């Protein structure tokens, strides 16, 4: 049997993906802006965020950073939050209590460094944002999880903050919609109106 002229990593490595293969083959030249997460060696690809979510993410970083930094924490944009070499997610924001020390950790951030993962709900990944990512973070011991649902054309935004109950999941700590205030003392002082996240 003749060997193929060239391999197609997205197809040929399905079920075999690791951080090492990702370093070598991702992103593909024809999909430079796609985001890749991995579950048990299988890639999950999502497009770049809509402008509403992108604006909200940038604004939330600015809102959370002063109090987080005062508490010795680091608010980052998307990182490769890594559970093991065959499993990682890319939260929209990631709050770390420990900065990576090596180049490898800098690219593949160990989940044990994470204090809070933040997800902006996307139409393309609602199931992941509501079920799969919180479950994976809870199982890995991430103490807090925040979910933001923003619909720019309706001027609607809501934010929910959860604290880890046990390996099975999170319990609601605080929630607010536009015109209300989201307030919490942990993992650091939080106080903002979700409407501030709208462009």
Buried (B, 14 or more C-beta within 10 A) or exposed (E): EEEEEEEEBBEEBEEEBBBEBBEEBBEEEEEEEBBBBBBEBBBBBBEEBBEBBBBBBBBBBEBBBEBBEEBEBBBBBBBBBBBBBBBBBBBBBBBBBBEBEEEBBEBBBBBEBBBBBBBBBBEEBEEBBBEBBBBBBBBBEBBBBBBBBBBBEEEBBBBBBBBBEEEEBBEEBBBBBBEEEBEBEBBBBBEBBBBBBBE
